[in-house]
Amino acid sequence: MDFQELTEKINGFDINDIDWNNMGSWPLVGRVVFAVIIFFGVLIGLYFLDIQSSIEKYDRVIAEEEDIKKDFETKAFRVANLDAYKKQLAEIEESFGSLLRQLPRDTEVPGLLEDITASAVGSNLQIRSIKLDKEKETKFYTELPIKIDVSGEYHDFGAFVSSVAGLGRIVTLHDFTVTPVGNKNSKQLNLKIVAKTYRYNDEAKKPKKKKAKR
């Protein structure tokens, strides 16, 4: 079969004449053309599948690269400021230690009660009662409530609160109530307030003792 005959058969080929249920009966030209189409179709499909896979892989690599850059920049910044961080940490530890020294020890609580009593007397208040309440323990410190019941004039209460706030130990004031004492013309008032101080909980830092094996 020469080229001219092949061309004529191709030109005379009608797709409607194809018997799709019996491919073996197709003319040679039809089978060749169909095989070529299938071949190139498979190649194109594989090509695009490979490209799509490469594109997805490329996107993943780009995303990973961005994460690595950000992580590197963060670590580089930390390294560059390491000395500043160490200095800041030392300042925080010093400040924390200073605050801890302001927390009373068990042996200092009676002295703290005496200071509060002196503040009340110095503010011209009459002391009805000053007593310790039940302790409340937290993870790092123990809270020591002190119930205070005094009477006097209103401006004396302000002086008393200022005096307690100025003590050398950490003391906070909570839950105050003010009620009149005597008749309506009396300037005397009754003040009930809770003062709280705090003791550092050393037990939180001590390692637990392991039980001896028998």
Legacy VTK file of the C-alpha trace (Angstrom):
# vtk DataFile Version 3.0
C-alpha trace
ASCII
DATASET POLYDATA
POINTS 214 float
0.000 0.000 0.000
1.528 3.272 -1.125
1.082 6.673 0.455
-1.617 7.733 -2.006
-3.806 4.707 -1.210
-3.331 5.304 2.534
-4.373 8.923 2.094
-7.472 7.942 0.160
-8.519 5.448 2.849
-8.036 8.023 5.558
-10.052 10.605 3.618
-12.782 8.077 3.001
-12.938 7.011 6.624
-16.321 7.675 8.256
-16.558 7.365 12.054
-20.189 6.303 11.715
-19.025 3.141 9.943
-17.083 1.979 12.999
-18.350 -1.152 14.701
-17.327 -0.539 18.299
-18.395 -4.027 19.349
-16.070 -5.721 16.860
-12.786 -3.881 16.735
-11.125 -6.807 14.989
-13.164 -6.090 11.856
-11.828 -2.584 11.566
-9.646 -1.774 8.628
-5.937 -1.539 9.315
-5.971 2.254 9.011
-8.688 2.591 11.633
-6.882 0.316 14.027
-3.620 2.194 13.522
-5.281 5.584 14.029
-7.119 4.348 17.101
-3.936 2.877 18.562
-2.068 6.148 17.941
-4.835 8.147 19.632
-4.820 5.816 22.652
-1.025 5.970 22.838
-0.861 9.764 22.804
-3.843 9.970 25.154
-2.022 7.832 27.688
1.170 9.871 27.279
-0.714 13.149 27.759
-2.529 11.760 30.805
0.699 10.592 32.402
2.319 13.912 31.560
-0.389 15.964 33.276
-0.543 13.603 36.246
3.206 13.963 36.694
2.985 17.743 36.376
0.141 17.924 38.924
2.114 15.782 41.360
5.189 17.967 40.839
3.158 21.136 41.390
1.733 19.796 44.664
5.198 18.728 45.802
6.560 22.142 44.876
3.835 23.881 46.889
4.627 21.693 49.909
8.331 22.471 49.646
7.610 26.215 49.384
5.367 26.054 52.479
8.012 24.105 54.414
10.634 26.617 53.337
8.542 29.490 54.715
8.091 27.669 58.043
11.827 26.960 58.241
12.619 30.620 57.519
10.249 31.830 60.250
11.643 29.304 62.731
15.193 30.333 61.853
14.359 34.032 62.235
12.761 33.388 65.643
15.726 31.382 66.896
18.204 33.896 65.474
16.384 36.695 67.294
16.480 34.751 70.555
20.179 34.017 70.180
20.922 37.650 69.372
19.032 38.761 72.500
20.222 35.942 74.773
22.304 38.246 76.980
19.360 40.618 77.372
17.098 37.704 78.317
19.599 36.476 80.910
19.840 39.960 82.401
16.049 40.279 82.466
15.742 36.851 84.119
18.257 37.848 86.792
16.277 41.042 87.476
13.043 39.065 87.745
14.623 36.573 90.142
15.996 39.408 92.264
12.603 41.134 92.306
10.870 37.860 93.135
13.314 37.211 95.944
12.661 40.693 97.299
8.933 40.008 97.329
9.464 36.667 99.038
11.446 38.371 101.790
8.395 40.537 102.452
6.267 37.492 103.196
6.205 36.827 106.938
7.408 33.618 108.485
5.431 31.861 111.181
7.564 33.481 113.853
6.839 36.959 112.439
3.033 36.724 112.487
2.711 37.851 116.139
4.869 40.850 115.302
2.617 41.638 112.334
-0.425 41.547 114.616
1.348 43.971 116.930
2.064 46.300 113.987
-1.604 46.263 112.945
-2.634 46.930 116.532
-0.197 49.839 116.727
-1.567 51.239 113.460
-5.103 51.133 114.843
-4.082 52.818 118.099
-2.040 55.423 116.226
-5.108 56.206 114.076
-7.227 56.878 117.226
-9.324 53.750 116.723
-10.767 51.606 119.478
-9.896 47.968 118.965
-12.743 45.535 119.487
-10.878 42.480 118.150
-7.951 41.518 115.927
-7.593 37.799 115.372
-6.207 35.293 112.910
-8.635 33.327 110.742
-8.163 29.898 109.160
-5.206 29.650 106.788
-5.715 28.907 103.095
-2.958 27.055 101.254
-2.256 27.392 97.532
0.482 25.873 95.380
3.154 28.471 96.131
2.001 30.374 99.206
-0.212 30.222 102.270
-2.807 32.931 102.791
-3.185 34.218 106.377
-6.459 36.144 106.921
-6.678 38.517 109.897
-10.129 39.694 110.977
-10.102 43.260 112.279
-12.975 44.913 114.172
-12.387 48.542 115.223
-14.455 51.675 115.861
-13.747 55.375 115.391
-14.450 58.271 113.089
-14.515 57.988 109.324
-11.303 59.920 108.615
-9.487 57.773 111.203
-10.297 54.718 109.079
-8.446 56.297 106.167
-5.383 56.887 108.312
-5.521 53.291 109.561
-5.765 51.826 106.058
-2.828 53.956 104.872
-0.761 52.887 107.877
-1.426 49.174 107.287
-0.627 49.545 103.570
2.715 51.103 104.511
3.871 48.224 106.698
7.122 46.485 105.796
5.279 43.249 105.024
2.813 42.539 102.231
-0.697 43.081 103.591
-3.847 43.448 101.495
-7.259 44.576 102.761
-10.571 42.984 101.753
-14.295 42.725 102.540
-14.798 45.840 104.654
-18.101 46.971 106.147
-18.816 50.256 107.952
-21.824 50.623 110.242
-22.894 53.484 112.591
-22.433 53.164 116.334
-24.874 54.797 118.801
-27.412 57.477 117.864
-27.732 59.384 114.587
-25.699 62.350 115.824
-22.735 60.200 116.794
-19.657 60.326 114.551
-18.532 56.948 115.778
-18.528 54.164 113.205
-17.677 50.507 113.332
-15.255 49.059 110.756
-14.923 45.356 110.058
-12.230 44.452 107.570
-10.127 41.427 106.618
-6.384 41.932 106.263
-4.543 39.196 104.365
-0.851 38.477 104.492
1.000 35.673 102.755
3.678 33.153 103.629
5.814 31.457 100.992
5.088 27.748 100.813
8.499 26.073 101.074
6.921 22.629 100.875
6.072 23.234 97.198
9.798 23.287 96.319
10.874 20.354 98.486
11.077 17.025 96.623
8.832 14.327 97.988
10.653 11.644 99.948
10.531 8.231 98.366
9.275 5.443 100.527
11.954 2.961 101.464
11.556 -0.418 99.867
11.174 -3.252 102.262
LINES 1 215
214 0 1 2 3 4 5 6 7 8 9 10 11 12 13 14 15 16 17 18 19 20 21 22 23 24 25 26 27 28 29 30 31 32 33 34 35 36 37 38 39 40 41 42 43 44 45 46 47 48 49 50 51 52 53 54 55 56 57 58 59 60 61 62 63 64 65 66 67 68 69 70 71 72 73 74 75 76 77 78 79 80 81 82 83 84 85 86 87 88 89 90 91 92 93 94 95 96 97 98 99 100 101 102 103 104 105 106 107 108 109 110 111 112 113 114 115 116 117 118 119 120 121 122 123 124 125 126 127 128 129 130 131 132 133 134 135 136 137 138 139 140 141 142 143 144 145 146 147 148 149 150 151 152 153 154 155 156 157 158 159 160 161 162 163 164 165 166 167 168 169 170 171 172 173 174 175 176 177 178 179 180 181 182 183 184 185 186 187 188 189 190 191 192 193 194 195 196 197 198 199 200 201 202 203 204 205 206 207 208 209 210 211 212 213
